[in-house]
Amino acid sequence: MKTIKQMVVSASLATVALGLAGCAGMSEQDKNTAIGAGAGAAVGSVLTNGSAAGTIGGAAVGGVIGNQTGKTR
């Protein structure tokens, strides 16, 4: 039987995968932002035992990191 953490992570990863399927017209920076937000949400959820605030905070931090990754100056 799966724990709540495993179900949240699975659902988050599935959501990110489905969202990225429609990313054909996105720039590389937009894709990195989406991937970072999805990964951050999953990590934030796990670290805070499924807390909504932790999930949202993780998504925000991950999105910013993803957005800045590979950015040229």
C-alpha positions as semicolon CSV with decimal commas, in nm:
position;residue;x (nm);y (nm);z (nm)
1;M;0,000;0,000;0,000
2;K;0,135;0,342;-0,094
3;T;0,185;0,612;0,164
4;I;0,044;0,959;0,120
5;K;0,392;1,091;0,037
6;Q;0,435;0,838;-0,243
7;M;0,092;0,920;-0,385
8;V;0,159;1,295;-0,377
9;V;0,495;1,253;-0,548
10;S;0,345;1,020;-0,809
11;A;0,059;1,259;-0,879
12;S;0,298;1,556;-0,901
13;L;0,527;1,378;-1,142
14;A;0,234;1,265;-1,356
15;T;0,104;1,622;-1,368
16;V;0,443;1,754;-1,475
17;A;0,476;1,485;-1,741
18;L;0,133;1,563;-1,884
19;G;0,203;1,936;-1,873
20;L;0,532;1,897;-2,056
21;A;0,363;1,699;-2,331
22;G;0,210;2,027;-2,450
23;C;0,536;2,222;-2,438
24;A;0,624;2,199;-2,807
25;G;0,594;2,575;-2,856
26;M;0,769;2,674;-2,535
27;S;1,114;2,830;-2,515
28;E;1,392;2,643;-2,337
29;Q;1,367;2,883;-2,044
30;D;0,990;2,824;-2,016
31;K;1,046;2,447;-2,018
32;N;1,311;2,479;-1,746
33;T;1,071;2,689;-1,538
34;A;0,794;2,429;-1,568
35;I;1,029;2,141;-1,485
36;G;1,173;2,330;-1,188
37;A;0,827;2,411;-1,055
38;G;0,713;2,050;-1,085
39;A;1,024;1,912;-0,921
40;G;1,012;2,177;-0,650
41;A;0,649;2,096;-0,573
42;A;0,728;1,727;-0,538
43;V;1,029;1,790;-0,314
44;G;0,845;2,051;-0,106
45;S;0,555;1,814;-0,056
46;V;0,778;1,530;0,057
47;L;0,985;1,746;0,291
48;T;0,676;1,894;0,460
49;N;0,471;1,573;0,475
50;G;0,224;1,686;0,210
51;S;0,169;2,037;0,343
52;A;0,002;2,263;0,088
53;A;0,228;2,552;0,190
54;G;0,537;2,336;0,148
55;T;0,421;2,216;-0,192
56;I;0,346;2,569;-0,315
57;G;0,669;2,705;-0,168
58;G;0,868;2,427;-0,331
59;A;0,701;2,497;-0,664
60;A;0,783;2,867;-0,638
61;V;1,147;2,810;-0,548
62;G;1,187;2,537;-0,810
63;G;1,028;2,757;-1,076
64;V;1,269;3,042;-1,004
65;I;1,569;2,809;-1,009
66;G;1,449;2,647;-1,332
67;N;1,391;2,988;-1,488
68;Q;1,743;3,101;-1,409
69;T;1,909;2,775;-1,520
70;G;2,096;2,819;-1,844
71;K;1,998;3,184;-1,871
72;T;2,245;3,385;-2,075
73;R;2,340;3,731;-1,962
